[in-house]
């Protein structure tokens, strides 16, 4: 259980560090490569954990996936609020 919690916190810190909604100090291209690298390393670790049946790593990866899901939820919420602001501006201009 503690490994899952640690994994979730680590993933959230990494995502906040590189920027969940916008790159922090890097170009969009570098930011996208960072996300790609995180995904590929994660996938490799999942395969390793399942093949080796290493319980602590499996629990940590469950936490990492929960942290990634939370990061995605924050990202989507940001886009929803931007879209609502855009719709409000469009409605006030049409009146």
C-alpha positions in Angstrom: 0.0 0.0 0.0 2.7 2.5 0.9 4.5 1.8 -2.4 1.3 2.7 -4.3 1.0 6.0 -2.4 4.7 6.8 -3.0 4.2 6.0 -6.7 1.2 8.4 -7.0 3.1 11.2 -5.3 6.2 10.7 -7.4 4.2 10.8 -10.6 2.3 14.0 -9.6 5.6 15.7 -8.7 7.1 14.7 -12.0 4.1 15.9 -14.0 4.0 19.2 -12.0 7.7 19.5 -12.5 7.5 19.4 -16.3 4.2 21.1 -16.4 0.8 19.5 -16.6 -0.8 22.1 -18.8 2.1 24.0 -20.2 5.9 23.4 -20.5 8.0 24.7 -17.8 11.2 26.2 -19.3 11.2 24.0 -22.4 9.7 24.0 -25.9 6.5 22.2 -26.7 8.6 19.6 -28.6 10.8 18.9 -25.6 7.8 18.8 -23.4 6.1 16.2 -25.7 9.3 14.1 -25.8 9.3 14.2 -22.0 5.8 12.9 -21.8 6.7 10.2 -24.4 9.8 9.2 -22.4 7.8 8.9 -19.2 5.2 6.7 -21.0 7.8 4.4 -22.6 9.7 3.9 -19.3 6.5 3.2 -17.5 5.4 0.6 -20.1 8.8 -1.1 -19.8 8.6 -1.2 -16.1 5.1 -2.7 -16.3 6.3 -5.5 -18.5 9.3 -6.1 -16.2 7.0 -6.1 -13.1 4.5 -8.5 -14.6 7.2 -10.9 -16.0 9.2 -11.0 -12.8 6.1 -10.9 -10.5 7.8 -8.3 -8.3 5.0 -7.2 -5.9 6.6 -4.0 -4.6 7.2 -2.8 -8.2 3.7 -3.7 -9.2 2.3 -1.7 -6.3 4.5 1.2 -7.1 3.4 1.1 -10.7 -0.3 1.1 -9.6 0.5 4.3 -7.7 2.3 5.8 -10.7 -0.7 5.1 -12.9 -3.0 6.7 -10.4 -0.8 9.7 -10.3 -0.8 9.9 -14.1 -4.6 9.6 -14.2 -4.9 12.5 -11.7 -2.5 14.5 -13.8 -4.6 13.8 -16.9 -7.7 14.8 -15.0 -6.1 18.2 -14.0 -5.1 18.7 -17.6 -8.6 18.0 -18.9 -10.1 20.2 -16.3 -7.9 23.1 -17.4 -9.1 22.6 -21.0 -12.7 22.5 -19.9 -12.4 25.8 -18.0 -10.7 27.4 -21.0 -13.5 26.2 -23.3 -16.1 27.6 -20.9 -14.4 31.0 -20.9 -14.2 30.9 -24.7 -17.9 30.1 -24.9 -18.8 32.9 -22.5 -16.8 35.4 -24.6 -18.5 34.2 -27.8 -22.0 34.6 -26.2 -21.4 38.1 -24.9 -20.1 39.2 -28.4 -23.2 37.8 -30.1 -25.6 39.8 -27.8 
